[in-house]
Amino acid sequence: MGKYASLTADPAVEQMLEITREKGIETAFDRAENIKPCPIGSDGVCCKICAMGPCRLVGKVTTGICGATLDTVVARNLARQIAAGSAAHSDHGRDMALALLAVAEGHAPDYRVRDVGKLVEVAHFLGVPVQGRDLNDITRDVAEAALAQFGQQHGPLKYLERAPKKRQQIWKELDIAPRGIDREVVETLHRTHIGNDQDAEHILDHALRTALADGWGGSMLSTDITDILFGTPVPLTSEVNMGALEEDQVNIIVHGHEPLLSEMILMACQDPEMIEYAKSKGATGINLTGICCTANETLMRQGVRSAGNFLSQELAIATGVVEAMVVDIQCIMQALVPVAEQYHTKLITTSRKAKIKGAIHMQFNEREALKIAKEIVKVGIDNYPNRGKSERVYIPNVSAPLVAGFSHEYLRYMQGGYYRGSFRPLNDAIIAGRIRGVAGVVGCNNPRTPHDYTHNYVVQELIKNDVLVVQTGCSAISVAKLGLLGPEALRYAGPGLREVCEAIGIPPVLHLGSCVDNTRILTVATQMATEGGLGEDIADLPAVGLAPEWMSEKALSIGAYFVASGVYVIFGTKNPIAGSEEIQRLISEGWESKVGGKLEFILDPQEMVRKSLEHIDKKRAALGLVEYDPTRYGQSGDIPLAAFFAVPPEKRNLYSRKAYIDVRY
Ligand code: BF8
């Protein structure tokens, strides 16, 4: 066990913490130790929405100056957080739609429609005619139809039609179907203004509506458009962790969320002239890696290596080999500036929406995308000769191979090919009890809890118990670093799950993309629910959602839209509504009785797993499925797998089905 093993499960992060602490460079890990969380804000009982307060509803104080009760205050705070998360995801989606429009109108010459099939599919869904029409006209109409979802005043949102019929009916009956994406976010702010909606349950109903506008609106259309512009992911291999940084190359890290920037930076890095320029400065090439969800976007489609997740961002700079960290929006710590100042790293902000004082701002726009991307990369290349002049250079020799790129389209395809693609094999495996259930494990890192530990623990335990895991965001990067996104993870999988994964040729943990791509999980759940044999609604599925180390408002929005879609969702780390028993009851039992899903904050990882399995088994029983029995299956896969694992790791071809054959024969 290393010195900082209690802070992180990632050995690369551990090594870098040794360096930053030795040098006195402060990171989020240090600040989390030094800054105690405010106990009042922590429990959600601080009301600061007007200047009569802030009112702290603690001890004998049970209402604010206006008379707002504890429950109202806690509900308002949660609703505002969900609205902020919904706004962030959806505004990202809006930018994607605007970029698509710019492509159609010829204002974004460096982009093009890469997945025409997906464009046509989305056009059909949105009611855009395609027959005999010019591609640009279809593209423009798809972009306009998507953009119209934001300002729509009368609902429901078009994307709700992608949910199972029964689910749509529930939303309609409860009157929580979102009308327009922007409208719901604005209405949350209005409702939670001083002296407005003061019925906690009523506030929380609208929080669900606002979250749905994210999941079945802004985020879902973002995933669609990103696939249209950059291609629908298919499985590919790559590598994750700081070992992806290269000592003899210009290292450029893209960090943030929107692939509009990172895809262009990748193109610029691959440009032969830029590579030659890098060589002229003494480097052997240009190495692009990513952090956070922009890493997931470029990993899923292009196989760009990820240097780490949310809590790796400062530490990656501390390697001393990063010539430029290029950021756009979301999850970018302001603390990158003082860390970069200790090194030669140039921190470059690029978004109109996100400047950071002390960083270089090179504003990005779609009209001149590649030109600006090259200028940004050039700043990195020009900075290469400055490396190591005043800083120690150290790259942790830590990385892991992984398989990513599991779009929901590919998941269908892999279960039957082009002509028989469906979710039938997966449903059958669940019905037979080979696979006990499905879990979506997603979300952030949070330095209030040991980095990556809970993600890794929960995912390992779930697959051990024959639960197929789908992942997004920083959680996916966490388990990838542990090697769980590769075929080797089959060694941790339960017997039935292992057999199924081996038969299809997939790992037991599937990477579905960035945080906006949680909508792929909604789509998978819908397809499973409508395939037959597992009920007729998402709420019927033996499935759970977990965000073990969440920290962002976006995570709360995701959690709420999964609940509104019928899923039992467990959040770890901390409970932001701990101040009100009634709100905790409303979002668990209360929401379950309304929408079939519930949200619980469970801080103990073992309890998270126990309750997940209990819920899966409860749903299996409700469907009348055979009771899960871990000893029933596993015979067929054991022999070849045992042979596979008998080969020393360095000799295994991890990414080929041939690997198994080579070993067997
Ligand atoms: O959107 S998982 S820390 S990077 S918020 Fe942020 Fe959380 Fe990571 Fe992606 Ni999602």
Boltz pocket constraint, residues with backbone or C-beta under 6 A from the ligand:
constraints:
  - pocket:
      binder: B
      contacts: [[A, 256], [A, 292], [A, 293], [A, 310], [A, 330], [A, 331], [A, 442], [A, 443], [A, 444], [A, 445], [A, 472], [A, 473], [A, 474], [A, 475], [A, 514], [A, 515], [A, 516], [A, 551], [A, 552], [A, 554], [A, 555]]
      max_distance: 6.0
